[in-house]
Amino acid sequence: MKKLNAVVIDPVGLHARPATLAVSASAKFKCNVTVEKAEGGKAVNMKSIMAVMALGIPTQTEIVITCDGEDEETAIATIEEVLRKQNVIA
């Protein structure tokens, strides 16, 4: 299991455009991918845009992305790269 802790720095939070890119990246992998707010949030499937958007993650929120499965290392690295390129996380 691989985890990524990051802070959302986009002034709008984790909004539709970067969330869609992250969901698309997640969907390419066989492993389970979840995202949650670090402070007691509910973990949701990061392969579902509706689930990710339902979290309503605002700016300055710490999130935890977890990948668990056979290609977890590649998955976590790819998702992190996508979100960093979009200037969503720090």
MOQUIHU-V538287 format. One record per residue. N is the residue number from 0. PHI is phi in radians with two decimals (* if undefined). NEAR is the number of other ideal C-beta (glycine too) atoms within 8 Angstrom. Layout:
# MOQUIHU-V538287
N_PHI_NEAR + N_PHI_NEAR
This chain:
# MOQUIHU-V538287
0_*_6 + 1_-2.01_10 + 2_-2.19_9 + 3_-2.22_10 + 4_-1.76_7 + 5_-2.62_11 + 6_-1.89_9 + 7_-1.29_15 + 8_-1.90_9 + 9_-1.11_12 + 10_-1.01_4 + 11_-1.65_5 + 12_1.55_11 + 13_-1.48_12 + 14_-1.67_8 + 15_-0.97_6 + 16_-1.08_7 + 17_-1.20_13 + 18_-1.12_12 + 19_-1.10_9 + 20_-1.13_10 + 21_-1.17_14 + 22_-1.12_13 + 23_-1.08_8 + 24_-1.13_10 + 25_-1.09_12 + 26_-1.14_7 + 27_-1.35_6 + 28_-1.91_13 + 29_-1.40_5 + 30_-1.23_11 + 31_-1.36_8 + 32_-2.21_14 + 33_-2.23_10 + 34_-2.37_12 + 35_-2.69_12 + 36_-1.28_11 + 37_-1.11_9 + 38_-1.54_5 + 39_1.19_3 + 40_-1.39_10 + 41_-1.50_5 + 42_-1.34_8 + 43_-2.16_12 + 44_-1.16_8 + 45_-1.37_14 + 46_-1.60_7 + 47_-2.07_9 + 48_-1.10_8 + 49_-1.12_6 + 50_-1.15_10 + 51_-1.13_14 + 52_-1.17_9 + 53_-1.14_7 + 54_-1.18_13 + 55_1.00_6 + 56_-1.40_9 + 57_-1.47_7 + 58_-1.08_9 + 59_1.17_6 + 60_-1.71_12 + 61_-1.45_10 + 62_-2.09_16 + 63_-2.19_13 + 64_-1.88_14 + 65_-2.15_14 + 66_-2.10_16 + 67_-2.43_8 + 68_2.71_10 + 69_-1.15_5 + 70_-1.99_9 + 71_-1.07_13 + 72_-1.15_8 + 73_-1.16_8 + 74_-1.09_15 + 75_-1.12_13 + 76_-1.14_8 + 77_-1.18_11 + 78_-1.12_16 + 79_-1.07_12 + 80_-1.07_8 + 81_-1.05_12 + 82_-1.22_12 + 83_-1.23_9 + 84_-1.08_6 + 85_-1.51_10 + 86_0.99_6 + 87_-1.66_11 + 88_-2.13_10 + 89_-2.19_4
